[in-house]
Amino acid sequence: MDETFSTLNDRTRPNSLGFLRYLLAALVVFSHSFTLGRFGAEPLSAWTDGREKLGGFAVTCFFILSGFLIAHSYASLNSLPHFLWHRILRIFPGFLVCLVIVAFGFGTYFYWAHYHTLNGYLTPRTNDGPVQYVVYNAGLIIRRPVIAGTLSTAVFPHINGALWTLAYEFACYLLVGLLGFLGLLTRRRMAGLVVVVTMMTAISLSFLPGMVTYKAWLWRDPYAPRLVLFFLGGVLTNLLSRYVRAHWLIFAVAVTATAASLHYSSWFYAMGPLTLSYVIFWLGLRVRMSWWDKPGDFSYGVYIYGFPIQQLLSLTHVNRFGVAVYFIASLGFATLLAVTSFHFIERPALRLKNLWWKRSVRA
């Protein structure tokens, strides 16, 4: 008998979600390699006639995974303050340290390469120095994407152009917190299903041709509809996880439907939250890569450090050796920083996730 997706909620049962997260982070680095390394259009972009890029597709998959895992996180904790504390510890420590390293590490070299001096780096005439970069971006919304005019000759001048999705990620965490607080993820799950499906339907309609006015009224942000929609696809899959079985025939149909829909964005937004979710979680159950998680979860670090590393490698002309060498070097160095970040920043922070609640129980 085929397993249901609820198996993915059982920590005692092996799955490959950790491997899939790392693979998706690597796909983001691979996608950025073509732009930042000046290698032209990437394969998926050419295949979909420019409508979809591999990096955007990988981010979409990330949000599906997050929706599933975050919904389960709230259901297991069933406490809004405890849930928010977990989410803060997971995203902010690594992010804040990354800002500091980029500002005073990468940024210092970029400034020297651009101006051939370090004079004025800490106190630039404009309000875009390394200190301002850390302070203004600390809330996850990237308000200072550049530092002191560096990388002005780069294809994409942002010093870390991958961080913009984190604000949307945390906003989705808050949405799950609201649904959980209302009891729609635990006690009133059927009502939660109705609410999530209604939200997904409303967002999907905004992508239909001729719905520009509706979309402008519903969303002032061009990225939010897509990211929230696929995040809700993960939440919906979690709510239905005990009823959805991992069958190879359904998987084949889901893969075919997802691949076909990528040619037409409206169809992808209509079907993707369901078909792509099935593909991802089927792979999470069936691909035997559970051993990947044993050293740690390095996907977050690869994602937040990959972009500045690629900017550095382009500036030092590593891209002249070809896209394969450029990508492998980018992923390798990003993984090294990710390992360091996980073991010295992220995991120590996560050890605090139950600190206050343990004290409360003892009291």
N, C-alpha and C positions, 0 to 999 in steps of 0.2 A: 504494500500500500504506500502511496506517495505521502511524503511528509507535508505538513502544512507550514506556512510561513511563521506560525507562532513558535516554531522551533528556534527561530533566530532570536527570540526573547529569552531563551534559556541559556544562561552563562555556562552551564555545565556541558552543553552540547557544542561541538566545534562548528565554526562557520568561517567563511572567507571574507567577511565584510571589511576586516582590517586590510587585507591584501587589495581589495577593490578600491578602498580609499587611497592607498598609496599609488595604485595604478592610475587613478583619476588625477591625482596631483602630478604624476609624471606626464600625463597627457596634456595638462595645462602647460607644463614646461616645454613639451614638444611643440605645442601650438604656438607658443610665444617665440620659439626658436626661429620660425620663418619670418616673423615681423622684425624682431629685435636683431636677428642675425642678417637681415637683408637678403633672404633667400626667395622672396616672392610669395605667391599664394600657397597656402598649405593644401594637402590632398583633399580633406573633407570640404573645404571651401570651394574648390574647383568642382568637386562632384555634385555639390548642391547648388551650383551656379551662384556662389557667393552668399547664399541666404543663411548658411550656418557654418560656424567655425568649430574646430575640434575643441578649443579651449572653452567656448561657450557651452558646448554639449557636455563636456566634463563637469563644468560648474553646475549645470542642470542636474546631472546625476548625483553630484555632491548634495544638492538640496533635497533630492528624493531620499537619499540615505539619511540625511539629518532629520527629515520629517518622521521617518520610521523610528529612529533611535531616540529622538527627543520626546516623541509621544510616549514611548515605553518608559523613558526616564521619569516623566511626570507620573505615569500610572504606578510605577514602583515606589516612588517617594510619597505621592499623594499629599504634598505640602508645598504651597507656592513659595514661601521663603526659602525652604530647603532646596527646592528646584532651582530657583534663581541663583542661589549661592553656588550650586554645582556648575551652572552655566557660566557664571562670572569667572570662577576658578579655571574653567576649561579654556576660555577664549582670551581673557585679558592679560594674564601674566606673560605668556609667550608673545602676545601682540605688543605689549609695552616694551619688553626687552628688545624685540625686533626693531621697534622705532628707534630706540637708543643706538643699537648697533648700526642701523642704516644711517642714522644722522651723523654719528661721530666716527664711524668706521668707513663704510662705503662713501658717504658724503664727503669726507675729508679727502679721499683719493680723487673723487670726481672733481672737487674744487681745485685741487692742485693740478690735475690734468688739463683743466679748462683755463685757469688763470696763471699757472706756473708759479704760484706762491700760495701760502696759507694765510697771509696777512688779510685781516678782515673777515675770515671765515666765521668766527664766533660772534662777531659784531658787524654784520653787513649793513650797508646803508638802507637797504629795503627790509621789510618785515618778513623775510623768508629764510632766516638763518636756521641752523640745526636745532637750537633751543625751541624756536617757534614751531619747527616741524614736529617735534615731540609733543609739545604742549597743545597745539591746535588740533592734532590728529589723535590725541589720546582717547577721545570719546568714540572711536571707531569710524566716524565720518571723516573722510580725508579732505580737510580744508586747505592743506598746504602740500600739494603733490610734488613740488620741486624745492630745491635748496639752493639759495643764492645764485640762481641763474645757471646752474650746472646742467649738463646734458642737453644744452640748447641745440646742439647739432645732431642729436640722436634721432632716430626714426620716431620714437615715442619718448618725449622728454621727461615723463614722470619717473621718479627714482624708484618707486615700487608700485607699479600699476595693477598689482593683483589684490591689493588690500581693500579695494572698494566694495567687494562682496560681503565683507565681514559685518558691516552695518546692517545689511539685509538679513544676514544669518541671525544676528542677535534680535532683530525685529521679529523674525519668525519664532524665535524662542519665546518672546513676550506673548505672541499670539497663542502658542501652545499653553503658556502659563495661564492666559485668560480662559481658554477652553477648559483646562484642568480645574481652575478655580471655580468654574461654573458647574463642575461635576460631569462634563461631557466626555471625559476620557476614562472615567471610572464608574460612577454610579449610574449615570444616564447615558450609556454608550449609544443606544439607538437614537436618542436626540442628538448626540454628537455626530453620528453618521449623517443625519439629515442636515445639520448645520454645515458640516464640511463639504458635502455634495452640493449644497446650495451655493456656498462660496466659490467652489470650483466652477460651477456652471456659470455664475455671474462673471467670473474672470474670463472664462473661455469665450463667452459671447463677445467680449471686447476685442477679440482678435479676428472676428468675422469681417469680411469685406463690407464696407458701408456703415460700419459701427464706429467711425472715427469720433463722432460727437459723444457717443456713449463712453468710449474709452477715455477721452479727454476729461469727461465729467468724473469718471470713476478713479482715474489715475493721472496724477501730474508728473509721474516718474516713468520713464520708458522701460526701466529694468524691473521694477517691482512686480508687475503683473506676471511675468514669466517665472520669476524666482519663487514668488509666493504660491503660484499655481502648482509647480512641481513639488514644492515642499509639502503642500497639502496632499499631493498624490502619495507621498510617503506616509503622511499621517493617516490617510484613508486606508492604505494597505495594512498599517498596524492595527487599526480598528477592526479590520476584516481578516486579520492574519490567521485566526483559528479556523476560518472557513475556506481559505484559498490554498489549494494543493499545488505542489511543485511537480507538474507533469511536463514531460519533454515535448509533447505535441502542442500544448498551449504555449510553451516557450518558443517553439518554432514559429507559430503564428504571430506571437508578440514581436519577435525579432523582425519578421517580414514586414509587419505593419509599421513598426517604428522606422525601419530603413526606408520604406516607401514614403512615409509621411515627411521625412526630412527634406524631401524635394519641395514641399509646400508648407510653409511655416504655419498657416492656419490649421491645417490638418495635424501637424505635429503638436500644436498647443491643445488641440481637441482630444487627440488620442494618446499623446505621449505620457501624460501623468499616470495613465493606466497601463499601457503596453510597456513603456520603458521601466516602470516600477516592477512589473512582473519579471522582465529580463534581469534586472539588477538583483532582485532577491532570489530568483531561481539560481543565478550564478553564485550568490552568497551561500546557498545550501549545497549545491552540487559540485562546485569547484573545490578540490581538496587542497586548500592552502591555509589551513588554520594555524599551522606552525609559524606563519609569517608574523603573528602578533606577539610571539614570545619575547623578542628583544625590546619591543615597545611599539607605540603608534607614532610613526614619523611623517604621516601624511600632512599634518598641519604645518610642521616645520618646513617641509619641501614646498608647500604652497606659498608660505609667507616670505621665504628667502629665495625662491627660484628667480623671481623677476630682477632684483638688484644684482644677483650673481650674473645673470645674462647680460645686463647692462655693462657690468664690469668686463666680462669676457669679450663683448663687442668693442668696448673701448680699448682693450689690449689686443684686438685684431685676432682673437682665436677663431673667429668665424671664417677666416681665410682658408682654414683647413677643411671646410665643408660642413654641411648641416649635421651629419652624423657625429663628427667629433665635437662640434659645438654643443649638440644636445647632450651627449654622454658626459662631457665635462660639466655642463650646467647642472644636470641631474646629480652627478657625483658630488660636486661641492655643496649643492643644496641639501643632499642627504646627510653629509657630514655635519652641517650646521643644524639640521633637523634632529640628528641623534644627540648632539650637545644640548639643544634646546629641550628635548624631551627629558633627558636624564637629570639636567641641572636646573630646569625652570618649570616645565609643565608637570612632571610627575611629583616633585616636591610640593608644588601648589595643590595638586589633587589630593595629597595626603591630608589636607586641611578640610576636605569637603564635609566630613561628619564631626568635626571637632566640637562645634557649639552644641550640636544635637546630642552628642555623647555626654557632654557636661550637663545638659538639661535632664537627661534620663537619670544620671547619678543624683542630681539634686532632688 
